[in-house]
Amino acid sequence: MGRHRAASVGAGLVGALVFVEFVSGFLQGYYTPLATDIARHLDINDADVNWFEAAQLLLSALCVPPLSKLGDLVGHQRVLVWSAVVTAVATWGIALSSSFESYLVFWALQGVFTVWLPLEVALIYRRSVGLPLRAAATRRATGVIVAALQAGAIAGALSAGATSAAFGPIWLVLAVPAVLTVAVVLVIVGFVPDTHVVQPGGLDGRGLLWLSSSLLLVTGGLSLVRLWGADSPWPWLAIAAGALVLVPFCRHELRITDPIIDLRVMRQPSMWPVQFTALLFGVSVLGAQIPLSTFAQTDPDVHGYGLGLDSTSVAPIIGGYVLSMLVGALLFARISQRFSPRACLIAAATLVGVGYASLVPLHASVLQMAACMVVAGLGSGALVAALPAAAAAAAPEGRTAVATGLTNTTKTIGGAFASCVFGVALAAGASHATAASLSGYYTVWIVCSATAFVAAVGLAFVPRLAFADPAALEEELER
């Protein structure tokens, strides 16, 4: 009976959040097959498309901590509505804009949707108050909405090519996700109840200022490397200044009782490897999607590398990758019942590393690339589902939303830095007006592989029985 109650708690709420996360995944999957079409529409280089993603990921990294904290203070449903409205406005802006500058602004603002998942997990966790299997119910519901996210990404990737072929004008193609974001606002307002009790406290404005300054300096420095070259000292000075700003940020966060990022929680042995993994995982899951699409659409007859696909034919490849992520997310819950969650996390990170490492020698055909991406996708899907649940299990009572949001923040930071680095790498050595360099693609795949393997090593420092359910933990201790 207890198991049944845990599974059924918040079914109506979860149903609404399934749609929200489906649209979130749709946004993440829809634009990738259209990357080259957007570049041609704006008359820019393929490598420049990475700066849209870099701007979005940077704003995501800046907004997730304060919005997650604001959700704890004034209500998760309210902040979810506000973020959905901003996302809808930005998505319509992308559809109706026609210049690089306006695309950059609206693409960045659209990144507010990354706060949806942490707020949703917090809503689910609050709804399950009083249940003996509260953590288990939260993990199961989180798995459901993460599966919806992956399904949405598949639908987005597959429908992008179809709408591109059917509609023709790029603004009409880009209006499809804009319509869905408006529906998200209506679903949240109509079906997600606001039952939050206002909590005392406030935002850590000084900490947010330090963190924002650090991110802007580091990311700005990486951008200057592309504009001024690696020989200029100014980009490296900006990056170094950004790293130094973290010193007063850490001191401030440890000094106050209500920080924007609780470093005391971060340094726990069951927490820091999770956040470290999320940071490194963001490199591949967020930073490598655009390069994958542009490589597949590069004409090998003209440039000597690539697959020569268009936006319609590349969509199934990306859809297959995301489908394998969906499979990985669903398999993780079952496999972790047989083996420890820590072992499954290590295996998932290793799969990501193997998949991207295999792309270095195997990228000459659609079949080769698809096989490599399926391997990476299985591991990526497991990590997408596991990291928020692992952070929630490791967090102290009352800080689940903050810990879950932090996995999104660190993942987004990793993706933002990777997009900047990959943009520099792809532009360096490019001998054509539009296509990126082959050496740049090698750099992308090697970096993604290396960061995944490093994450697997970091997860080995997690305590052996971390993240396990209480019943499983008691059974293991009895042995």
ZAVO-760767 format. One line per field, with one value per residue (C-alpha): z, y, x. Coordinates in steps of 0.02 Angstrom, whole numbers, plus 50000, padded with zeros to 5 digits. Each point is the difference from the previous one (the first is absolute). Layout:
BEGIN
up: (Z/...)
north: (Y/...)
east: (X/...)
//
This chain:
BEGIN
up: (50000/50042/49834/49908/50091/49961/49817/49987/50099/49893/49844/49938/50037/49916/49848/49978/50028/49872/49868/50062/49990/49831/49933/50089/49908/49838/50015/50028/49852/49872/49959/49980/49828/49943/50050/49822/49933/50133/49959/49815/50045/50100/49878/50136/50019/50070/50147/50046/50041/50154/50072/50007/50107/50103/50038/50049/50112/50084/50041/50060/50118/50067/50022/50069/50176/50039/49920/50094/50162/49957/49975/50177/50065/49905/49920/49870/49896/49989/49942/49878/49923/49988/49918/49877/49948/49969/49901/49891/49962/49958/49889/49900/49989/49922/49872/49948/50004/49851/50064/50092/50146/50030/49985/50130/50124/49982/49996/50164/50081/49947/50116/50149/49965/50079/50172/49964/50052/50171/50039/49945/50111/50146/49964/49997/50158/50093/49940/50074/50177/50132/49896/50070/49825/49962/49921/49895/49939/49952/49904/49905/49953/49950/49888/49915/49961/49944/49881/49935/49974/49894/49903/49966/49938/49882/49937/49978/49903/49886/49970/49960/49836/49955/50036/49907/49846/50016/50050/49908/50079/50150/50109/49977/50044/50158/50049/50044/50167/50036/49996/50119/50127/50008/50036/50143/50083/49988/50070/50149/50042/49979/50069/50119/50168/50102/50176/50057/50171/49991/50086/50091/49923/49852/49848/50022/49889/50036/49966/49838/49948/50033/49907/49852/49987/49998/49865/49891/50014/49959/49859/49932/50001/49899/49876/49984/49959/49844/49955/50040/49993/50129/49985/50078/50189/50034/49985/50121/50123/49997/50031/50142/50077/49990/50092/50135/50030/50063/50153/50078/49939/50098/50154/49995/49975/50148/50111/49983/50058/49845/49847/49818/49984/50163/49991/50164/49914/49844/50090/50073/49933/49927/49919/49922/49880/49939/49965/49925/49884/49952/49955/49889/49929/49939/49882/49892/50028/49974/49908/49864/49920/49879/49939/49973/49888/49901/49970/49934/49882/49934/49817/49985/49812/50032/50166/50009/50159/50065/49949/49878/50080/50001/50147/49953/49991/50151/50115/50013/50055/50139/50040/50016/50120/50107/49990/50073/50139/50036/50009/50114/50116/50014/50023/50140/50122/49970/49999/50158/50091/49965/50018/50106/49930/50013/49889/49872/49997/49969/49861/49920/49998/49925/49859/49956/49993/49890/49881/49967/49993/49865/49891/49971/49887/49955/49915/49815/49982/50074/50074/50087/50077/50051/50088/50097/50050/50060/50120/50063/50006/50114/50127/49980/50028/50159/50065/49958/50103/50139/50044/50066/50101/50068/50052/50084/50095/50058/50050/50180/50040/49931/49869/49867/49874/50025/49975/49848/49926/50029/49888/49863/50034/49997/49845/49915/50048/49924/49843/49988/50015/49878/49872/50009/49988/49860/49905/50008/49951/49853/49931/50018/49841/49900/49817/49936/50017/50085/50055/50163/50007/50014/50136/50097/49993/50062/50146/50042/50004/50098/50130/50022/50022/50122/50112/50009/50055/50129/50067/50017/50105/50108/50034/50071/50152/50043/50154/49944/50069/49953/49916/50048/50065/50190/49982/49884/50116/50150/49903/49946/50177/50067/49885)
north: (50000/50120/49965/50034/50164/50058/49962/50090/50157/50156/49906/50153/50114/49883/49989/50189/50002/49862/50120/50141/49890/49932/50178/50031/49850/50059/50166/49910/49883/50109/50128/49883/49929/50179/50069/50012/50070/50136/50039/50019/50106/50119/49988/49946/49863/49830/50027/50162/49900/49937/50176/49992/49845/50075/50156/49895/49885/50147/50084/49832/49983/50175/49985/49823/50032/50158/49935/49834/50095/50118/49848/49943/50173/50053/49839/49878/50010/50189/50001/49860/50110/50151/49899/49924/50172/50062/49842/50024/50181/49953/49854/50111/50126/49866/49959/50180/50070/50015/50062/49918/50122/49974/49812/50006/50099/49894/49836/50048/50048/49834/49916/50042/49836/49905/50044/49901/49829/50055/50088/49848/49882/50119/50001/49810/49985/50120/49909/49835/50070/49874/49843/49863/49977/50185/49989/49849/50087/50152/49895/49907/50161/50082/49852/50021/50184/49972/49866/50129/50121/49873/49957/50185/50013/49854/50080/50166/49926/49897/50135/50135/49919/49966/50178/50070/49901/50040/50183/50074/50175/49987/50112/49884/49849/50087/50048/49818/49997/50176/49938/49858/50119/50098/49835/49969/50163/49950/49825/50065/50131/49879/49836/50032/50058/50134/49928/50078/50079/50153/49967/50126/50048/50095/49990/50008/50151/50019/49818/50008/50153/49910/49845/50099/50099/49842/49918/50155/50026/49820/49981/50172/49953/49844/50106/50119/49854/49973/50185/50051/49834/49898/50110/50149/50015/50083/49844/49905/50145/50001/49811/50015/50143/49895/49858/50118/50071/49827/50027/50141/49910/49843/50100/50093/49843/49914/50152/50024/49885/50012/49994/49992/49841/49906/49947/49905/49881/49999/49932/49847/49837/49945/50170/50074/49853/50017/50186/49970/49870/50118/50133/49882/49919/50169/50006/49859/50003/50189/50053/49867/49995/50145/49934/49829/50079/50112/49857/49888/50139/50041/49948/49875/50030/50183/49997/49823/49953/49992/49898/50120/49989/50134/50052/49870/49851/50047/50003/49809/49990/50126/49917/49832/50076/50073/49837/49909/50132/49958/49815/50038/50103/49861/49862/50091/49981/49812/49969/50101/49880/49859/50095/50152/50172/50052/49855/50043/50182/49949/49882/50136/50125/49868/49967/50185/50000/49845/50068/50165/49920/49883/50149/50044/49849/49964/50149/49959/49937/50023/49825/50029/50165/49931/49851/50112/50119/49858/49944/50178/50025/49850/50069/50179/49950/49908/50152/50121/49895/49955/50162/50098/49850/49971/50182/49994/49842/50078/50168/50041/50019/50161/50027/49877/50134/50094/49842/49946/50173/49998/49847/50099/50151/49905/49903/50163/50080/49852/50015/50188/49986/49854/50098/50143/49884/49900/50159/50051/49826/49983/50172/49974/49932/50009/50018/50031/50145/49900/49829/49973/49912/49811/50025/50097/49852/49885/50120/49994/49810/49980/50129/49920/49829/50059/50095/49847/49887/50128/50005/49811/50012/50137/49893/49864/50114/49992/49891/49825/50003/50180/50036/49830/49984/49977/49821/49953/50085/49901/49838/50036/50045/49838/49903)
east: (50000/50141/50082/49837/49973/50175/49978/49833/50037/49987/49943/49904/50147/50123/49886/50008/50188/50021/49934/50111/50155/49946/50003/50166/50072/49918/50093/50164/49978/49912/50134/50149/49953/49964/50170/50067/49835/50004/50181/49958/49846/50109/50147/50123/50131/49949/50117/49908/49843/50092/49993/49810/50014/50141/49897/49849/50101/50085/49835/49934/50147/49967/49812/49975/50074/49899/49840/50014/50026/49857/49890/50040/49955/49843/49938/50064/49841/50010/50179/49959/49865/50115/50139/49876/49938/50178/50038/49845/50045/50179/49947/49885/50143/50111/49865/49971/50177/50115/50169/50144/49987/49813/50019/50138/49893/49843/50097/50082/49834/49924/50125/49889/49908/50146/49929/49841/50069/50068/49836/49901/50101/49971/49813/49995/50104/49886/49843/50067/50019/49947/50025/50113/50075/50018/50172/49952/49842/50102/50125/49864/49909/50164/50037/49832/50023/50180/49935/49875/50144/50094/49841/49977/50178/49969/49839/50089/50145/49888/49869/50129/50046/49818/49942/50151/49952/49813/49997/50148/50021/50115/49892/49852/50107/50060/49822/49960/50094/49936/49820/50044/50078/49838/49910/50123/49948/49817/50032/50098/49869/49856/50066/50147/49931/50085/50002/50163/50017/50112/50167/50110/50166/50067/50111/50188/50026/50185/50035/49901/50101/50165/49943/49933/50161/50104/49896/49996/50188/50045/49875/50041/50184/49963/49903/50147/50114/49895/49995/50178/50091/50093/50154/49913/50025/49832/49891/50111/49999/49810/49994/50125/49901/49842/50086/50066/49826/49951/50111/49895/49843/50045/50048/49836/49895/50083/49977/49812/49861/49889/50116/49951/50105/50027/50183/49981/49880/50108/50153/49912/50075/49833/49967/50157/50031/49820/50020/50173/49924/49859/50129/50100/49843/49940/50148/49932/49812/49984/50156/50018/49827/50024/50170/49920/49867/50118/50124/49861/49943/50174/50022/50145/50016/50040/50092/50069/49908/49822/49848/49917/49827/49865/49891/49869/50118/50105/49848/49988/50183/49971/49834/50088/50125/49862/49901/50150/50000/49819/50044/50146/49890/49872/50129/50091/49854/49994/50187/50028/49882/50123/50163/50043/49951/50183/50057/49866/50055/50181/49946/49892/50144/50114/49876/49999/50190/50007/49868/50088/50173/49934/49951/50183/50032/49817/49918/50006/49820/49828/50004/50167/49946/49831/50080/50119/49862/49888/50136/50024/49812/49970/50121/49938/49819/50044/50095/49859/49879/50120/50089/49849/49940/50176/50016/49829/50047/50163/49925/49950/49815/49927/50135/49946/49951/50164/50104/49899/50013/50186/50020/49915/50110/50164/49945/49954/50166/50092/49897/50026/50189/50002/49899/50125/50150/49921/49957/50184/50059/49881/50044/50188/50077/49839/50046/49824/49880/49863/50063/50094/50168/50021/50131/49869/49881/50138/50025/49814/49994/50162/49950/49828/50079/50133/49879/49886/50142/50056/49821/50001/50158/49923/49847/50112/50024/49815/49964/49952/49822/49960/49831/49929/49821/49987/49937/50142/50123/49939/50009/50177/50054/49925/50112)
//
